Amino acid sequence: MAHPVQGTQVVGRVASLLRLVGRRPEGSSLAGLVRESGLTRPTVHRLLASLAAEGLLDHDAKSGNWILGPEIFLLGSVAAARFPFEDIARPGLRRLAEETGESAFYSIRRGHETVCVLREEGSFPVRSFVLHEGVRFPLGVASAGTAIMAFLPDGEQEDILSNWEQHAGAFAAGHRQDLVRGNLERTRLHGYAVNPGLVLEGSWGMGAAVFDQLGRPVGALSLTGIEPRFRPERQELLGKLLMEEAHRMSARLPAERAARQA
């Protein structure tokens, strides 16, 4: 069995640390990154210091956390031209936030994860802060991940579900496989997903998948807020608004560009 060369291992570890740091706007502590990455403390510290030297990370002296650096912003600004989320998704997010008062989000699929890339704050004063730009969830977790996974081919869904504990990781305890299967079935039936506070108690969400021109689910629009704002009698209205905006966005999303997200 072939083993990865050392350079490949280093690249994988660097990419993993960058993703972990990017999940939280406030950054992550060294101890937290050691725990989440599974790497030794000396290895994590060495890689973080090297990334900081290149401007890809910064060390916040006040909090002690590691945060994304200025070079990440510059690289992201250049890459943004290839992924015109602002042009395609922002108008729909604004309409959703204005019509519902809830915070609206757009997440894309990256492999077996979803990544939140855009947010539009709603007018309702009490908000849920579970979702923000850069947050990643396994497919099948949270409303966006459920909305996307529900419309994947059956075989692909079963591949994920057959290894659910490992796939869901820290979210597996609150997302039992039988519960996830039920959520996927209801999503296919209604066209939109509902997350009844499974990620964080009291924080609810709803999502609808966005499809490319080949009919592949490549992203999802979602709304999040506190439980009283997502009562059953309001879910039908929110679901209808989400699906309408998802349909508009799907019609504008080129297949060749969307394919790069998956």
C-alpha positions as CSV (number, residue, x, y, z in Angstrom):
1,M,0.0,0.0,0.0
2,A,1.4,3.4,-1.0
3,H,1.9,6.0,1.6
4,P,1.6,9.7,1.0
5,V,4.8,11.5,0.5
6,Q,5.8,13.9,3.3
7,G,5.1,17.0,1.3
8,T,1.6,15.8,0.6
9,Q,1.0,15.2,4.3
10,V,2.2,18.7,5.2
11,V,-0.1,20.3,2.6
12,G,-3.1,18.3,4.0
13,R,-2.2,19.3,7.6
14,V,-1.9,23.0,6.6
15,A,-5.2,22.9,4.7
16,S,-6.9,21.3,7.7
17,L,-5.6,23.9,10.1
18,L,-6.7,26.8,7.8
19,R,-10.2,25.3,7.6
20,L,-10.3,24.9,11.4
21,V,-9.2,28.5,12.1
22,G,-11.6,29.8,9.4
23,R,-14.7,28.2,11.1
24,R,-14.8,30.9,13.8
25,P,-14.6,34.6,13.3
26,E,-12.9,34.9,16.7
27,G,-10.3,32.3,15.7
28,S,-9.2,29.2,17.7
29,S,-6.8,28.6,20.5
30,L,-3.7,26.4,20.2
31,A,-5.2,23.8,22.5
32,G,-8.4,23.7,20.5
33,L,-6.6,23.3,17.2
34,V,-4.5,20.4,18.7
35,R,-7.7,18.7,19.9
36,E,-9.7,19.2,16.7
37,S,-6.8,18.4,14.3
38,G,-5.6,15.3,16.1
39,L,-2.0,16.5,15.6
40,T,0.6,16.9,18.3
41,R,1.1,20.2,20.0
42,P,4.6,20.8,18.6
43,T,3.5,20.0,15.1
44,V,0.5,22.3,15.3
45,H,2.5,25.1,16.8
46,R,5.2,24.8,14.1
47,L,2.7,24.9,11.3
48,L,0.8,27.8,12.8
49,A,4.1,29.8,13.1
50,S,5.0,29.0,9.5
51,L,1.6,30.1,8.3
52,A,1.8,33.3,10.3
53,A,5.2,34.1,8.8
54,E,3.6,33.9,5.4
55,G,0.7,36.2,6.4
56,L,-1.9,33.4,6.1
57,L,-2.6,33.5,9.9
58,D,-2.3,36.0,12.7
59,H,-1.9,35.5,16.4
60,D,-4.2,37.7,18.5
61,A,-2.1,38.7,21.5
62,K,-5.1,39.7,23.5
63,S,-7.2,36.5,23.2
64,G,-4.3,34.1,22.4
65,N,-6.3,32.8,19.4
66,W,-5.1,32.2,15.9
67,I,-7.1,34.0,13.2
68,L,-7.0,34.2,9.5
69,G,-4.4,36.6,8.1
70,P,-4.3,39.3,5.4
71,E,-2.9,37.0,2.7
72,I,-6.1,34.9,3.0
73,F,-8.2,38.0,2.3
74,L,-6.1,38.9,-0.7
75,L,-6.3,35.4,-2.1
76,G,-10.0,35.3,-1.4
77,S,-10.5,38.6,-3.2
78,V,-8.9,37.2,-6.3
79,A,-10.8,33.9,-6.2
80,A,-14.1,35.7,-5.7
81,A,-14.2,36.6,-9.4
82,R,-14.6,32.9,-10.2
83,F,-17.5,32.4,-7.8
84,P,-19.9,35.4,-8.2
85,F,-22.0,34.6,-5.1
86,E,-22.7,38.3,-4.6
87,D,-24.2,38.8,-8.0
88,I,-26.2,35.6,-8.0
89,A,-27.2,35.0,-4.3
90,R,-27.2,38.4,-2.6
91,P,-30.5,39.7,-4.1
92,G,-32.4,36.6,-3.0
93,L,-30.8,36.7,0.5
94,R,-32.0,40.3,0.8
95,R,-35.5,39.5,-0.3
96,L,-35.7,36.6,2.2
97,A,-34.3,38.7,5.1
98,E,-36.7,41.6,4.3
99,E,-39.8,39.4,3.8
100,T,-39.3,37.2,6.9
101,G,-37.2,39.3,9.3
102,E,-34.9,36.3,9.8
103,S,-31.2,36.1,8.9
104,A,-30.6,34.5,5.5
105,F,-27.6,32.5,4.3
106,Y,-26.2,30.9,1.2
107,S,-24.0,27.7,1.7
108,I,-22.2,25.8,-1.0
109,R,-21.3,22.1,-1.2
110,R,-17.7,21.2,-0.9
111,G,-17.3,17.4,-1.0
112,H,-19.2,16.0,1.9
113,E,-19.5,19.3,3.7
114,T,-21.4,22.6,3.4
115,V,-19.7,25.9,3.7
116,C,-21.6,29.1,4.5
117,V,-20.3,31.9,2.1
118,L,-22.9,34.7,2.4
119,R,-25.1,36.1,5.1
120,E,-27.8,38.8,5.2
121,E,-29.1,39.9,8.6
122,G,-32.8,40.1,9.2
123,S,-34.7,42.8,11.1
124,F,-35.9,40.6,14.0
125,P,-33.9,41.7,17.1
126,V,-33.3,38.2,18.6
127,R,-31.0,36.1,16.4
128,S,-29.3,32.7,16.2
129,F,-25.5,32.9,15.8
130,V,-25.0,29.2,14.8
131,L,-24.4,30.1,11.2
132,H,-21.9,32.6,9.8
133,E,-19.5,32.9,6.9
134,G,-16.9,30.2,6.9
135,V,-18.9,27.7,9.1
136,R,-18.7,24.1,7.8
137,F,-21.2,21.3,8.5
138,P,-21.2,17.7,7.3
139,L,-23.9,17.0,4.7
140,G,-27.1,16.0,6.5
141,V,-26.4,18.3,9.4
142,A,-28.2,21.7,9.7
143,S,-30.9,22.8,7.2
144,A,-28.6,23.6,4.3
145,G,-26.8,20.3,4.5
146,T,-30.0,18.4,4.8
147,A,-31.5,20.2,1.8
148,I,-28.5,19.4,-0.3
149,M,-28.1,15.8,0.8
150,A,-31.8,15.0,0.3
151,F,-31.5,15.5,-3.5
152,L,-28.3,13.6,-4.0
153,P,-28.5,10.3,-5.9
154,D,-29.6,7.4,-3.6
155,G,-26.3,5.6,-3.8
156,E,-24.4,8.7,-2.7
157,Q,-26.7,9.2,0.2
158,E,-26.3,5.6,1.3
159,D,-22.5,5.9,1.1
160,I,-22.7,8.8,3.6
161,L,-25.3,7.2,5.9
162,S,-23.4,3.8,6.0
163,N,-20.5,5.6,7.6
164,W,-22.6,8.1,9.5
165,E,-20.8,8.2,12.9
166,Q,-17.5,9.1,11.3
167,H,-19.0,11.4,8.8
168,A,-21.0,13.5,11.3
169,G,-18.3,13.5,13.9
170,A,-19.1,15.7,16.8
171,F,-22.7,16.2,15.5
172,A,-23.5,12.5,15.4
173,A,-24.8,12.4,19.0
174,G,-27.6,15.0,18.2
175,H,-28.2,13.6,14.7
176,R,-28.9,9.9,15.0
177,Q,-29.0,8.1,11.7
178,D,-32.7,7.3,11.9
179,L,-33.5,10.9,12.7
180,V,-31.4,12.1,9.7
181,R,-33.1,9.6,7.4
182,G,-36.5,10.9,8.5
183,N,-35.4,14.5,7.9
184,L,-34.2,13.6,4.4
185,E,-37.5,11.9,3.5
186,R,-39.5,14.9,4.7
187,T,-37.2,17.3,2.8
188,R,-37.8,15.4,-0.4
189,L,-41.6,15.4,0.3
190,H,-41.9,19.1,1.1
191,G,-39.1,20.5,-1.0
192,Y,-37.4,22.2,1.9
193,A,-35.6,21.1,5.1
194,V,-36.3,21.9,8.7
195,N,-33.7,21.8,11.4
196,P,-35.5,21.7,14.8
197,G,-32.7,22.9,17.0
198,L,-30.5,19.9,16.4
199,V,-27.2,21.8,16.2
200,L,-28.0,24.1,19.1
201,E,-31.1,23.8,21.3
202,G,-33.6,26.6,20.5
203,S,-31.9,27.6,17.3
204,W,-34.0,26.5,14.3
205,G,-33.4,26.7,10.6
206,M,-35.0,26.0,7.2
207,G,-33.3,25.5,3.9
208,A,-33.9,24.8,0.2
209,A,-31.4,23.4,-2.3
210,V,-30.0,25.3,-5.2
211,F,-29.4,23.2,-8.4
212,D,-27.1,23.7,-11.4
213,Q,-28.3,23.3,-14.9
214,L,-27.7,19.6,-14.8
215,G,-30.0,19.2,-11.8
216,R,-27.3,18.6,-9.2
217,P,-27.7,20.2,-5.7
218,V,-24.7,22.5,-5.4
219,G,-25.8,24.8,-2.6
220,A,-28.7,25.9,-0.4
221,L,-30.4,29.0,0.8
222,S,-31.4,29.0,4.5
223,L,-33.1,31.0,7.2
224,T,-32.1,30.7,10.9
225,G,-33.7,32.1,14.1
226,I,-35.2,31.2,17.4
227,E,-37.7,28.4,17.8
228,P,-40.9,30.6,18.2
229,R,-40.2,32.1,14.8
230,F,-40.4,28.6,13.2
231,R,-43.7,27.4,14.5
232,P,-45.5,24.8,12.2
233,E,-48.0,27.4,11.0
234,R,-45.2,29.6,9.7
235,Q,-43.0,26.9,8.2
236,E,-45.1,26.5,5.1
237,L,-44.7,30.3,4.3
238,L,-41.0,30.2,5.0
239,G,-40.6,27.1,2.9
240,K,-42.4,28.6,0.0
241,L,-40.3,31.8,0.0
242,L,-37.1,29.7,0.3
243,M,-38.0,27.5,-2.7
244,E,-39.0,30.5,-4.8
245,E,-35.6,32.1,-4.2
246,A,-33.8,28.8,-4.7
247,H,-35.5,28.4,-8.0
248,R,-34.6,31.9,-9.2
249,M,-31.0,31.3,-8.2
250,S,-30.9,27.8,-9.8
251,A,-32.0,29.4,-13.1
252,R,-29.0,31.8,-13.0
253,L,-26.3,29.3,-11.9
254,P,-24.3,28.0,-14.8
255,A,-23.6,24.3,-14.8
256,E,-20.0,24.6,-15.6
257,R,-19.3,27.0,-12.7
258,A,-21.5,25.2,-10.2
259,A,-19.7,22.0,-11.0
260,R,-16.5,23.5,-9.4
261,Q,-18.2,23.8,-6.1
262,A,-19.0,20.1,-5.7
